[in-house]
């Protein structure tokens, strides 16, 4: 069994040794002796910290970074994004996903919950690059009956290539998937024990159109009325919620995913943190896709989430560094049923080693505060996922080849 021993590293302001055995944190002590580890990492002037779990993205949209910026959401989707996506091949999706994973690793993300096309290629890329992923099998009714049937068949026959890779059932949104298919997909997700991954209440237009079509029901009330909300539902955005909506989402145990950068860039609105806190909803963070962000940095999402909440509601105490850090880390792991998201004996060995000599982390009065409000990806030196080293001393294997293939597609 592969072992990694990290020596003299800071964990919650204590200097410890951390032993990883296989894919778990085996031992965390002030000093670990008599261990013949396969690899020893010197943690002097370094800290070990939880990595990020990106709970909403469209990974291969890296290939559309900077395409059709500064437009209204539905115009942007219908006139630019969807027509361009239709031209992408399976190999494009594979290469775009690998580019996304490089970016995610470099910025400290070890898991992503995806919603895109050619799910087999996303699975292939995630498996090869040894990250965790829940890959969405995405449904939009206009893409035709055959694709829907093929997707359902894929879900029913899916066998994961490893314990790091799962799939989720992903009806895109209420304006692209009708009631009957939504309910069918919900039942499939329940039978297969999979997450139901969808967009919800992202824009004012979505809310108004839903009310007109469904007897004045909001998108959240509509999904409750057709019986597709429960603890396995993951709802991205949730920008435009009423008090009743928040009560429904909380009582049903739905996980909300806040995407602050995309919401600001597309002028969708501000996530109602006071309302969400009032009803104690489970919240995670996501980046959305790179064509609406335009990067995959969860560090940026934490900072923007906190600042957007404070300025929107004129309350400097709202969404503290500790709360938003939990949204970006352990909440995502817990939502996905992973024994991860903390640096603790017996838990899965997902972690970051950060360089405390980086100018963004000096002085280290409060590491979590620095991490949320000051740090950037230059602070991340080494990334470990499931006991595998994905990046060491800033080096990601095969990075040059991955970047070159993505460049060729763009050119």
N, C-alpha and C positions, 0 to 999 in steps of 0.2 A: 504494500500500500504506500502510495506516494506521501511524503511528509515534507512540510515547510516549517522552519523555525524562524520566527521574526524576533530579533533580540533588541532589548532596550528601547522599546517604542512607547510613546505616550498614548494612554487610553484613559480618557476622562481625568486628565491631570495626574495620572499615576504612571510611573515607568514600569513596564511589565515585559515579559516574554510571552509570545503567542505561538502555540503549536497547532498547526493544521495537519490533520491526519485524514487522508482521503479527501472527502468533501465537507468535513465538519471541523469546527473549532474544538480540538480535543482538550486543550489545557491552556489556561491563562493564569500565570503566576508571576510574582516579582522576579523569580529566577528559576528557569527550567534547566535541570542538569541531566546528565547521563542519557541524552537522546542523540542517536545517530541519524540526524535528519538528512534527507536527500538534498535539501537546499536550505541554506541559511541566509537570511536577509538582515543586514544591519539597519536597525530602526533609529539610530541616534539622530536627534534633531528632526524626528519624523513623528507623525501621529497616525493612528489607525482609526478609521471612521467608517460608518455605514455607507454603502454605495447607493445609487439612485435606482428607482423602479419607475420607469416612464410608462404611465398608465393610459396614455392615448397618443398614438402617432400613426402616420401613414408613411412608413419607412422609405419606400422607393421614390417618394416625391422629392428626394434629394436631387433627382434629375430635372426637376422643375423649379429649382431654387432661382428666385429672381424673375420668374416668368409671370407676367400679368399682374404686377404689383399695383397697389394704390387704387383698387377698384372695389365696388360693392360686391358682397358675397355671392349673390345669385348670378349677377352678371359675370363675375370672375369664374364661377364654376361652369356655367352653361356656355359661355363664349370662348373661354380660354382653357381651363383645366380639363374638363371632360373631353373635348375634342382632341387635345394633345395626348391625354392618357390613352385614348383609343389607338394611338400609333405605337405605344410601347409594347415590345415583344417580351416573351418570357425571359429571355436572356438579359434584356434591359432591366427587368425587375430584379433579377438576381444581382446584377452589378450595382444597381441603385441601392439595394438593401445592404450589400457589403460596404458601400460608401457610407451609408447611414450608420452601420455598426462601428466602423472606424471612428466616426465622429462621436458616437455615444460612448464608446470605450474611453476615448481621450478626455471626455468631459465627465467620466465617472459613472456612467449608467451600465448596469449589468443585466437588466430585464426591460423588455418593451412589449406593450400590448398593442397589437397592430390591427389595422383594418385597411386592406388594399386588395389588388387583383393578383392572379397567379400565385396563390398562397403556397403552392409546392416549392416555388423558387425562393420565397422568403424563408420557408422552413429549411431549405438546403443551405442558404447562406448563414442562418443563425446556428444551425448545427455545426457547420464547418468552423465557424469562428468562436464557438464554445460559449456563447452567451445564453441567457435564458430568454424565452419568448413565448407569448401566447399569440398565435397567428390567427387573425380573423378570416373566416370564410365569409366573404362579403356578398350581400344581396341587394340588388337594385332591380326592381321589376322590369323596367324598360330594357334591360339587357337581354330579356327573352326567357322563354320557358325552358329551353334546353340548358342554359347556364344554371338556372335554378335547380333543375333536376340533377345536373352533374355535381353541383355543390352539395346537395343533400346526400347524394351517393358517396361523395368524398368524406363527409362527416361520419356517415354510418360505417364506413370501412376503414377509418383512420387508425393507424398504429404509430405511436410516437417513436422516433428514432432514438430518443434518450429521455431521461427524467427532467431535462431542462426545457423540453419543447412540448407545448400543448397547443390546442386550437381553441377558438371561441366561435360562437355563432353570432354573426354580425349583420343584422338588418340595419341598413345605413341610417335611415331616419323615417319619421312618419310621413314625410312628403315624397319618399321614394319607394316605400313598402306599404302595401295596403293591409287592411285588418286581417284578412284570412291568412295571408302569408306570414304576417307578424305572429299570429297565434300558432301557426304550424311550426315556425322556427322556435318559438318559446317552448313548445312541447318537446321538440327535438333536443333542445338544450337541457331540459329537465331529465329526459330519459338517458341522455349521454353524460350527464353530470358536468356540463360545460357552462361557461359564462356566456351570458347574452350581452353583447357589446353594441351600443348604439349611440347616436347623437340625440341630444334632447334639449329643447328650449334654448337654442343657440342665438336666435335673432327675433326681433319684434315681428318681422314678416311671418316667420314660422308660427308664432303664437296667434297672430291675427287670422291667418289662413286656417289654422286648426279650429279656432272658435267659429268661424263662418261655416265650416264644413261639418262641425260636430256639436251642434246645439249648444254653443258657447263654452264648450269644454276647453281648458288649456291643454297643451301637449301632455303634461304630466297626468292630468285628470283623464284624458283620453286613453293613455296607456293603462292606467288603473282600471278603466271601465272595460277594457278588452282582456284584462287579466294577465298582463305580461310583466308585472313588476314584482320582484322579490329580492332576496339576499344574493341571488346569483346575477342580478342585473347591474351592469356598469354603464352609467350614463355620462357621456362627455358633454362638457360646456355648462349646461344648466344655468345659464346667465339670467334668464327671465322667468323667475319663479314667484308665485304668490305665496302668501302665508299658508294657504291650504296645500299648495304643491309641496312645500317644505315638510309639512306635517305628513303628507302621504309618503314621500321619499324616505323620511326617517322611520316611520312605522313599518314600512315594507323592507327596511334594511338595505335599500339601494345604495351603491357606492357612486358618489359624484366625482367627476374628474374635472378639475379646474385647469384651464389652459390660458393663463393671463396674457401671454405675448400675442398669441393668435387672436384672442378676443379684442385686444387693443388695436392690433394692426388692421383687422377687418371691421373695427368700430362696432363690434357686436354688443358691447356694454360691459358693465362691471359686475363681477360675481358678488352676490349679496352675503358677505361674510357674517354680519350680525345676525341675519335670518338663519343662516346655516348653523351658526353656533347656538342660537336659541333652541333649535330642534335637534342638536347634537347629531347631525348627519355625518356619516363617514365620508371623508374627502381625501382624495389623492391628487397628485399633480401630473400633468402631461404637457408635452411640447406642441402637440398637433403636428402637421406636416411641415416640411421646410419651405414649401411655397406659400405658407401663411404665417411664417414665424420670424426669420427665415433660417433658424438653426435648431439643433437638438440638445441645447445645453440646459440641463435641469438646474444648474447653478443660477442661470438667468431667470428661470421660471420662479424659483424661490424668492429671489429679490424682487422681481416685478410683482409677484402675488402679494407680498407684504406691503410694498409701497403703494400699489393700486388700492388695496383695502384701506390703508391709512388716509390717503388723500380723498378717496371717494366718500368716506364717512366721517372725515374730520376728527379722527381718533388715533393718536399716536400709539396707543396701547393695543390696538386691534391687530390681530394676526402676528403674534410674536415670532421671533426667530425660532424658538423651540417648537412652536406649533407648526409652522410652515416646513421646518425640517422633518417633522414626523409625517406630514403629508407627502413629502418627496421620497421618504425612505420606508419606514416600517409599515405605514398604512397600506402601501401598495403590496408589499410582501404578504401581509396578513389577508388582504382581499383575495389574493391568488392562492391562499392556503399554503404558502411557503413557510417553512420553519427558518425564517431568515429576517433580515432587516435590523438585526442587533449584533454587536460583537460580544458573544456570550458562549460559554462552553456548551457543547451539544447542539448548537445551531449551525446551519449551513454556512460554509466558509465563503461568504461574499464580503469583500471589504476593499477599501481604498487605503493606500499609504500616501499621505500628503507631506509635502516638504515645508517644515516650519520655518525654514530660512528664506522662504519666498517673501518678497516685500509686501505682498497683500495680506500676509498672516502675522506681521510684526507691528506692534507688540501683541503677544498672544494672551490678552486679558480674558478673552472669552472665545473659545474656538468656534462654537456654534454661531455666535454672533458674527465673527469674521467670515465664517463659511457662507452665511446667508447674504451678508451685506457687502462683503469686500472681495472674496476669493474669485478667481477665474480658473480656467482649466490648466493653466501653467502650474498651479499648485499641486496637481495630481501627478504623482511620480510612478505609482504602480497600481494596477487594478487586478483583483483576484475574484473570480466567479466560480463557485462550486469546487473550490480547491485548485482551479487552473489559473495560471498567471496569463492574463490577456494582454497586459502591457507592463513592461519592466523597465525602469529608468527611462520612461517616456518613449520606449520603442515598442511598436505593434508589429508582429510578424506579417510579412507580405503587404505592408501598407502601400509601398510604392507601386506595386503591380495593380492593387485595387484602385488607387487614384488614377493611374494611367488609363485603365479600362473605362472608368467613368468619364474622363476627359474626352476620350475618343467618341463616346456616344454624344456628348454635348456638341462637339465640333462637327 
